[in-house]
Amino acid sequence: MWRNHNFLLLWTGQSLSRIGTQITQLALPLTAAILLHGSPLQVSAMTAIEFLPAMLFGPIAGVWVDRLDRRQILIWTDIGRFVSLGSIPACYLLGILNFPILYTATFFTGLLSIIYDSAYQVLLPDLVDGRQLLDANSKLQMSQSIARGSGPAMGGTMVQWLSAPVAVAVDAVSYLVSAVCAVLIKVPRKRPEPVRRAFLGEIVEGVRAIVKHPVRWRLSAAEATDNFFGSGVIALYAVYATQDLGLSAFLTGLVFAVGPLGAIAASMVLGRVGGQDRPKETVIIGVLIRAVGFVLAPIATGSTALVVTLLCVGQILAQAGLTTLAPASVTWRQVITPNHLLGRVLASGMTIQYGTIPVGALFAGWLGEVFGIRTALAVSALGVFCTLLWLVGTHNPAPETDPDTGTTSGTPATPTTTTDEHRMP
């Protein structure tokens, strides 16, 4: 993988943009709250607006990804996100920043992010050998986990010393760098022009490819379940640590900061032991590790040192589990889905997955109001185990044939260049 220049460019661009996104997820609410003096409802509405495009336009984005050049999609969505987010500090400097501008920028950034995420996952099998898909996906997931751990701390520092609009500007620049990386990528093989059908018919075809497939619908349901209960844990975690356990902000931040260690370890293990031929078992192992890590939080009690230790171990396990199950589930889809459907399958799957996040967070908040935060956290943590119910009875069916190219799903990419620089390892 380290000799694959195309993958390294994709990984670099994705990693930088992920860190920038995490910075913005702190900087945007602070911009709304501090600079625009927004109410709690106005500030919290930004989270809903961020996920709204995935719920509304996921299948449509999938059709675009299946029809258009994936590398070009990466370039233009990165440029679009640079312009969208860059408008916020620009409007602030001009003295015209308001909530409609902030909401519009957030909405379009979320929409472009859905298209980008679908496109790079569909492009990935063309950049790496089929046997390296799980390793590549795990490295991309590891970057996301590290960004989640380091991004908020970097964002807080930037907001403290440089102001929230400057932090947003840094995120905008990260997307521009990601676009440059995408420009430098050379796809080893040219994708044949897909057969064009009616737009609505292609959307229906993509949805049908999920709901009528013996594995894909179960995998989507499993991820939706994991996100529903997992979002409840994430939504309550900081409040639980500070209010119920009485931890300081420093110790709470320390707990979150050690989580990426689990992501790094899981990525290294997946890179060495593989699991390409056993995606189901890899997903199950990841769910179990993640659920056990979550369960350690509501049972944490005793001295401060013991509580912090249990929470740190829990965060490491939760991140290790996520970095195991997430790339394995993506790889599973990439292996069993023909190329002409992959964009729609991935984008429609995101619609299902992301749609459960705000619902799960609200459900956990209601449980916390009625039964207490520790009980709500325990229910959410135990609920992650329910993800396994969808995976019972699944199997890996025979690869399907792509009618546009004549190749089967999961076929390793065959490079057509002969130079050492772009030869697949």
C-alpha positions in Angstrom: 0.0 0.0 0.0 2.8 2.4 0.8 4.1 2.0 -2.8 0.7 2.9 -4.3 1.0 6.6 -5.1 -2.6 6.9 -6.2 -3.9 5.6 -2.9 -1.5 7.7 -0.9 -2.8 10.8 -2.7 -6.4 9.8 -2.0 -5.6 9.0 1.6 -3.7 12.3 2.2 -6.5 14.4 0.7 -9.2 12.5 2.7 -7.3 12.7 5.9 -6.7 16.5 5.7 -10.3 17.1 4.8 -11.5 14.9 7.7 -9.4 16.9 10.2 -10.7 20.1 8.8 -14.3 18.8 9.0 -13.9 18.0 12.7 -12.5 21.5 13.3 -15.5 23.0 11.6 -18.0 20.9 13.6 -16.8 22.8 16.7 -16.1 26.2 14.9 -19.5 26.5 13.2 -21.7 26.2 16.4 -19.3 28.6 18.1 -19.7 31.0 15.2 -23.4 30.8 15.5 -23.5 31.1 19.3 -20.8 33.7 19.9 -20.7 35.9 16.8 -24.4 35.7 15.8 -25.7 35.3 19.4 -27.9 32.3 18.3 -30.4 30.6 20.6 -29.9 26.9 21.5 -32.5 26.0 18.8 -30.7 28.0 16.1 -27.4 26.4 17.0 -28.6 22.9 17.3 -30.5 23.2 13.9 -27.1 23.3 12.2 -26.5 19.6 13.1 -29.9 18.6 11.6 -29.1 20.7 8.4 -25.7 19.0 8.1 -27.4 15.5 7.9 -30.4 16.6 5.9 -28.8 16.3 2.5 -27.9 12.6 3.2 -31.5 11.9 4.0 -32.9 13.8 1.1 -30.4 13.3 -1.8 -28.5 10.1 -1.0 -30.0 8.1 -3.9 -29.7 11.0 -6.3 -26.0 11.4 -5.4 -25.5 7.7 -6.0 -26.8 8.1 -9.6 -24.4 10.9 -10.3 -21.5 8.9 -8.9 -22.4 5.9 -11.1 -22.8 8.1 -14.2 -19.8 10.5 -14.0 -16.0 10.3 -13.7 -15.3 9.6 -10.0 -12.0 11.4 -9.9 -13.6 14.5 -11.4 -16.3 14.3 -8.8 -13.7 14.4 -6.0 -12.0 17.4 -7.6 -15.2 19.5 -8.0 -16.9 18.5 -4.7 -13.7 19.5 -2.9 -13.6 22.9 -4.8 -17.3 23.3 -4.0 -16.8 22.7 -0.3 -13.9 25.2 -0.4 -16.2 27.8 -1.9 -19.1 27.0 0.4 -17.2 27.1 3.7 -15.0 29.9 2.5 -18.0 32.1 2.1 -18.5 32.1 5.9 -15.3 33.9 6.9 -15.6 36.0 3.8 -19.1 37.2 4.8 -17.9 37.7 8.3 -15.1 40.0 7.1 -17.7 41.9 5.0 -20.0 42.2 8.0 -22.9 40.4 6.3 -22.8 37.0 8.0 -26.2 35.8 9.2 -28.0 32.6 9.9 -29.4 32.1 6.4 -25.9 32.3 5.0 -24.6 30.0 7.7 -27.4 27.4 7.1 -27.0 27.6 3.3 -23.2 27.0 3.6 -23.7 24.1 6.0 -26.4 22.5 3.8 -24.3 22.6 0.6 -21.2 21.4 2.4 -23.2 18.4 3.7 -24.6 17.7 0.2 -21.1 17.8 -1.4 -19.7 15.7 1.3 -22.2 12.9 0.6 -21.3 12.9 -3.1 -17.6 13.0 -2.2 -17.8 10.1 0.3 -19.7 8.0 -2.2 -17.3 8.8 -5.0 -14.1 8.0 -3.3 -15.4 4.6 -2.0 -16.5 3.7 -5.5 -13.1 4.9 -7.0 -11.1 3.0 -4.4 -11.4 -0.5 -6.1 -9.9 1.1 -9.2 -6.8 2.3 -7.3 -5.9 -0.7 -5.3 -5.7 -4.4 -5.8 -8.7 -6.3 -4.8 -6.8 -8.1 -2.1 -5.9 -4.8 -0.5 -9.4 -3.3 -0.3 -9.9 -4.1 3.4 -6.4 -2.7 4.3 -7.1 0.5 2.2 -10.6 1.0 3.8 -9.1 0.5 7.3 -6.5 3.1 6.7 -9.2 5.6 5.5 -11.3 4.8 8.6 -8.3 5.2 10.9 -7.8 8.7 9.5 -11.4 9.5 10.3 -11.0 8.2 13.9 -7.8 10.2 14.5 -9.5 13.3 13.1 -12.4 12.8 15.5 -9.9 12.6 18.4 -7.6 15.5 17.4 -9.9 17.7 15.4 -12.0 19.2 18.2 -8.9 19.9 20.3 -7.3 21.7 17.3 -10.6 23.5 16.6 -10.9 24.6 20.2 -7.3 26.0 20.2 -7.9 27.8 16.9 -11.1 29.3 18.1 -9.5 30.4 21.3 -6.5 32.0 19.7 -7.6 32.9 16.2 -11.4 33.1 16.3 -14.1 30.8 14.9 -14.2 32.2 11.3 -10.5 31.6 11.0 -11.0 28.0 12.1 -13.7 27.6 9.4 -11.3 29.1 6.8 -8.7 26.4 7.7 -11.2 23.7 7.0 -12.0 25.4 3.6 -8.3 25.4 2.7 -8.1 21.6 3.7 -10.6 20.9 1.0 -8.6 22.8 -1.6 -5.5 20.7 -0.7 -7.7 17.6 -1.0 -8.7 18.8 -4.5 -5.0 19.1 -5.5 -4.4 15.6 -4.4 -7.3 14.4 -6.5 -6.0 16.2 -9.5 -2.7 14.3 -9.1 -4.4 10.9 -9.0 -3.9 8.8 -12.1 -6.6 6.1 -12.4 -4.9 2.9 -13.6 -7.7 1.8 -15.8 -10.3 3.8 -17.8 -13.8 3.0 -16.8 -16.1 2.3 -19.8 -19.0 4.7 -20.4 -22.0 3.4 -18.4 -25.2 2.6 -20.1 -27.5 5.6 -19.5 -31.1 4.9 -18.3 -33.9 7.1 -17.1 -32.7 9.0 -14.0 -35.7 8.0 -11.8 -35.3 4.4 -13.0 -31.6 4.4 -11.9 -32.7 5.6 -8.5 -35.2 2.8 -8.2 -32.7 0.3 -9.5 -30.2 1.4 -6.8 -32.8 1.1 -4.0 -33.9 -2.3 -5.3 -30.3 -3.4 -5.3 -30.3 -3.0 -1.5 -33.8 -4.2 -0.5 -33.9 -7.2 -2.7 -30.4 -8.5 -2.0 -29.9 -11.1 0.7 -26.8 -9.4 2.2 -27.0 -5.7 1.3 -30.3 -5.0 3.0 -29.1 -6.8 6.2 -25.9 -4.9 6.1 -27.7 -1.6 5.8 -30.1 -2.5 8.6 -27.1 -3.6 10.8 -25.3 -0.2 10.2 -28.5 1.7 10.9 -28.9 -0.2 14.2 -25.3 0.5 15.2 -25.7 4.2 14.3 -29.0 4.5 16.2 -27.7 3.2 19.5 -24.1 4.4 19.0 -25.2 7.9 18.4 -27.0 7.7 21.7 -23.8 6.8 23.5 -21.9 9.6 21.8 -24.6 12.2 22.5 -24.7 11.5 26.2 -21.0 10.6 26.8 -19.6 14.1 27.6 -22.6 15.0 29.9 -22.3 11.7 31.7 -18.6 12.1 32.3 -18.8 15.6 33.6 -22.2 15.5 35.5 -22.7 12.0 36.7 -19.0 11.0 37.2 -17.8 14.5 38.1 -14.8 14.5 35.8 -13.1 17.7 34.8 -13.0 19.0 31.3 -9.3 18.0 31.1 -10.0 14.4 32.1 -13.0 14.2 29.8 -10.8 15.4 26.9 -8.1 12.9 27.8 -10.6 10.1 27.5 -11.6 11.2 24.0 -7.9 11.8 23.1 -6.8 8.2 23.7 -9.6 6.7 21.5 -7.6 7.0 18.2 -5.0 4.6 19.7 -7.6 1.8 19.2 -8.2 2.9 15.6 -4.5 2.8 14.8 -4.1 -0.6 16.4 -7.1 -2.0 14.6 -5.9 -0.6 11.2 -2.4 -2.2 11.7 -4.0 -5.6 12.6 -6.3 -5.6 9.6 -3.4 -4.6 7.4 -1.5 -7.7 8.5 -4.1 -10.4 9.0 -6.4 -9.3 6.1 -10.0 -10.6 6.3 -10.8 -9.8 2.7 -12.4 -13.3 2.3 -14.2 -13.1 5.7 -16.0 -9.7 5.8 -19.0 -11.1 7.8 -16.7 -12.4 10.6 -14.7 -9.2 10.5 -17.9 -7.0 10.9 -19.1 -9.2 13.7 -15.8 -9.0 15.6 -15.8 -5.2 15.1 -19.4 -4.9 16.5 -18.5 -7.0 19.6 -15.4 -5.0 20.3 -17.2 -1.7 19.9 -20.2 -2.8 22.1 -17.9 -4.0 24.9 -16.1 -0.7 24.8 -19.4 1.2 25.1 -20.6 -1.0 28.0 -17.6 0.0 30.1 -18.9 3.6 30.4 -22.1 3.0 32.3 -20.5 0.4 34.7 -17.5 2.8 35.5 -17.5 3.5 39.2 -15.0 3.8 42.1 -12.1 6.1 42.4 -11.3 8.8 39.8 -8.3 6.8 38.6 -10.3 3.7 38.1 -13.2 5.5 36.4 -10.8 7.3 34.0 -9.0 4.0 33.2 -12.3 2.2 32.4 -13.4 5.1 30.2 -10.1 5.2 28.4 -10.1 1.5 27.8 -13.7 1.7 26.6 -12.9 4.5 24.1 -9.9 2.5 22.8 -12.1 -0.5 22.3 -14.9 1.5 20.8 -12.6 3.1 18.2 -10.9 -0.2 17.5 -14.3 -1.8 16.9 -15.4 1.0 14.6 -12.1 0.8 12.6 -12.7 -2.9 12.2 -16.4 -3.0 11.3 -16.7 0.1 9.2 -14.0 -0.7 6.6 -15.1 -4.4 6.6 -18.7 -3.4 5.8 -17.6 -1.1 3.0 -15.3 -3.8 1.6 -18.1 -6.3 1.8 -20.3 -4.0 -0.4 -17.5 -3.3 -2.8 -16.9 -7.1 -3.2 -20.5 -8.2 -3.8 -21.8 -5.1 -5.8 -21.2 -4.7 -9.5 -19.4 -1.5 -10.5 -22.4 0.0 -12.3 -24.5 -0.1 -9.0 -21.8 0.7 -6.4 -22.4 4.4 -6.2 -26.1 4.1 -5.7 -25.7 1.2 -3.2 -23.2 3.2 -1.1 -25.1 6.5 -1.3 -28.5 4.9 -0.5 -26.9 3.0 2.3 -25.6 6.4 3.7 -29.2 7.7 3.6 -30.4 4.8 5.8 -27.4 5.0 8.1 -27.4 8.8 8.7 -31.1 8.9 9.0 -30.9 7.0 12.3 -28.3 9.2 13.9 -30.5 12.2 15.0 -33.3 9.8 15.9 -31.0 7.7 18.1 -29.6 10.8 19.8 -33.0 12.2 20.6 -34.2 8.8 21.9 -31.2 8.5 24.2 -31.8 12.1 25.4 -35.4 11.2 26.2 -34.3 8.1 28.1 -31.8 10.3 30.0 -34.5 12.7 31.0 -36.9 10.0 32.2 -34.6 7.3 33.7 -31.3 9.1 34.2 -28.1 9.4 32.0 -26.4 6.3 33.3 -29.4 4.1 32.5 -29.8 5.7 29.1 -26.2 5.2 28.4 -26.5 1.5 29.4 -29.5 1.0 27.1 -27.7 2.5 24.2 -24.5 0.6 24.8 -26.3 -2.7 25.1 -28.4 -1.9 22.1 -25.3 -1.9 19.9 -25.3 -5.7 20.4 -28.6 -5.8 18.6 -26.6 -5.1 15.4 -25.5 -8.7 15.4 -29.1 -9.9 14.9 -29.1 -8.6 11.3 -26.0 -10.5 10.5 -27.3 -13.9 11.5 -27.8 -16.1 8.4 -25.9 -13.8 6.0 -23.5 -15.2 3.5 -21.3 -14.1 0.7 -23.2 -14.8 -2.6 -21.5 -15.2 -5.9 -20.2 -11.9 -7.4 -22.7 -10.3 -9.8 -21.9 -9.3 -13.4 -21.7 -5.7 -14.4 -23.7 -5.4 -17.7 -21.8 -2.3 -18.7 -18.3 -3.7 -18.5 -18.8 -7.5 -18.4 -16.7 -7.7 -15.2 -17.9 -9.2 -11.9 -18.1 -7.4 -8.6 -15.0 -7.5 -6.6 -12.8 -7.9 -9.6 -9.3 -6.4 -8.8 -8.4 -3.4 -10.7 -5.9 -4.1 -13.5 -3.6 -1.2 -14.2 -3.0 -0.3 -17.8 0.1 1.9 -17.3 3.5 0.4 -17.6 5.6 3.0 -15.7 6.9 2.0 -12.3 5.4 5.1 -10.8 1.8 4.0 -11.4 2.2 0.2 -11.3 0.0 -1.4 -8.7 2.0 -3.0 -5.9 
